Amino acid sequence: MNKVVIILVFVAFGAPVLIATLLHSEWFDPSLGATRNHGELVQPVIELPADWVIQRDDGTKFGQVDLLDRWHLVHLRNEACDEACLEDLYWLRQVRRAQDRHQPDVGLLLVSQAPLDAETRARVLELADDFMIADGGAAASLVAAFPAGTEGPSSYILDPMANIILRYSNDADPNGIRRDLRRLLTWTQRD
């Protein structure tokens, strides 16, 4: 058989497989100009202020430096944390759990303008004992850094440099947040 015929056979049968693989991969996005994220991209990104410090109940403190080098799922509340708030926090925890081996790369943060009572704080920590909580007057400078015009509670994704990059409304699908976070973790994974 002629070499040219063999090459043409491989091209005829291999090209469709190669094209189909590329069209369904992460590297090719046929919808040019459209974004694939489910949240609202915050443009330009907003840096959290470096000067805020929150005093925990156990006497330890945390601040902006504790948000560095990890992605964070943030839930922002303008009012007291009620049952709906706890359900939102539950779903954020589930979004983090769904990241499999990347779970240690994701932190959880609750920012509330209203102070949390001891019972609510305990219920939040039951969801995840490493939940960081910034509430009341101590969280005022942190709350002010988030985009204005958010009506009701909303969720955010912070990048490892403590920048606000994605915003989600209160009725956002947790699966959309999960997909966005997974994509971010996949594309920025460290070796």
N, C-alpha and C positions, 0 to 999 in steps of 0.2 A: 504494500500500500504506500501511496505517496505521502511524504511528510506534511505537505500542505493540506491534504484531505484530513489527516489526523488532527492537525491544529484547528481546522475549521469545525470539526465535530466537537472538540473541546470548547471552542468559543460559543458554538450554537447551544450547547447544553449547559455550559458553565456561566455564561453571561446572565441569564435570567436569575440564577441562584445568587450570584454576586449582587445584582441590582436589588433583589428582594431583601437580602441581608442588610444592605446599606440603607434602604428606605425604612427599615424597622429598627435601626440602631439608634443609640443616643447621639451619634455624631452628625446625623443628618436630620434637619428639621425642614420639611417641605413647605411649611407655612412661613415663608420669609416675612420678617417684620413683626410677626405676632409673637407674643410671649407664651410660654407654657406654664407659667406659675399661676397658682390659684389665689394667692393673696395680692394685695395692691402693693406694687413696688414703691418704696419711699425714695423719691428722687428730689434733690440729692439726699444721700444717706445722712442720718442725723447722729452725731456723736453724743453719747451720754456725757454729762459733765464729770470732770475728774474729782471734784471736791466734795461729793456727797459721801456720808458715812452713816450707816444704820447700826444702832446698838441693839443686839439681840437680848432676849430674856436671860440667857445664861451669862451675860456680861461680855461676850465676844462681839466683835464688830465686823462688818463687811462693807465694802465699797466698790468702786469701779474696778479696782485692780483684781478683785475676786471674780469679775466677769470676763477677764481676758483669757484667751487660749481655749475657750469652749464656746459652742453655740448655745444660745439660751432661748427657751420658750417663755415668753412673758405674758402675764394676764394683767391688764390694767382695769381697775374698778374706780368709778367716781363715787359710788355709794357703798354702804356696808356689805360685807360678804355674807350672802344668804345662801339658801339651798341651790339656787341657780348658779351662783358663783362656785360653790363646791362641785357642782356637776361639770362646769367648764374646766375647773382645775383637774378633775378626774380625767376628762378627755385629753387634756394636755399631757398628763402623766402617761396615758395610753399611747399618745403619739410618740413620746420618748421611748416607751417600751417596745414599740414596733420597729425601732431602729436597730434591733438585734445587737450585733457586735459594736455598734457605734453609740450605744447608750451612755457609756462614760464620757463621750464627747458632747453631751447635751445636758445643760442645767435647766432648772425650773425656778421661776421668779414670779412672785405675786406682788404687785404694786397697788396699794389701796389708799385713796385719799382719806377714807374713814379708818379710824383705829379699829383693830380687831380685838375682840374680847378673848379671854383665855380659852374658853371652850371652842370658839371658831379656830383659833390658832392651833389648838390640839388636833382638831379635825383635819386641818390642812396638812399638818405634819404626819397624820395617820396615812394620808394618801402617798406621801413620799417624805421620808425623814430628812432629806436634803433640800427640801423646798426652802428657798430664801424668801423671806417676807419683809417687805418695806411698807410700813403703814403709818397713817396719821401724819402729824406735823413733821416727823423725821423724814418722811418720803416726799415732802413738798418740792424740793429742788429736782428730785428725780421725776416726779409727775410732770413738772413744767417742761422737761426736755422732750416729752412725747408730743407727736403732732397734734395741733389744735383741731377742733372741729369733730372730735370723735364723740358721737352720741351714744351713751350707754357703754357697757363694757366692751373691750376689744382685746385681741391677742396680737402679739408681735413676735418676730424672730430677730434676735440680735446675732450679729456675726462675732467671730472670736476676737475682734478688736473693739467690742462693745459699741457697735454702730447699729442703729435701728434700720433694717433693710426691707422688711416685709410687714404689712399690716393686714389683719383679718377682722372683719366685722363680727358682731356677736353671733350672728346666725351662720357663720362660716362652717363648712363641712370639715370635721376633723380629718377625714381622709385626704382632703386637699392640702391641709397643713402637713400631714404625714408625707405626702408625695413631694411637696416643696422641700421639706427638711431632708428627706432621703436624697433628693437630687443634689442639694447643697453639700451634704456629707460625702456623697460619692465623688463629686467633682473636686472637693478640697481635701480628700483624705491624705493623711501623712503616712509616709513609709517608715 
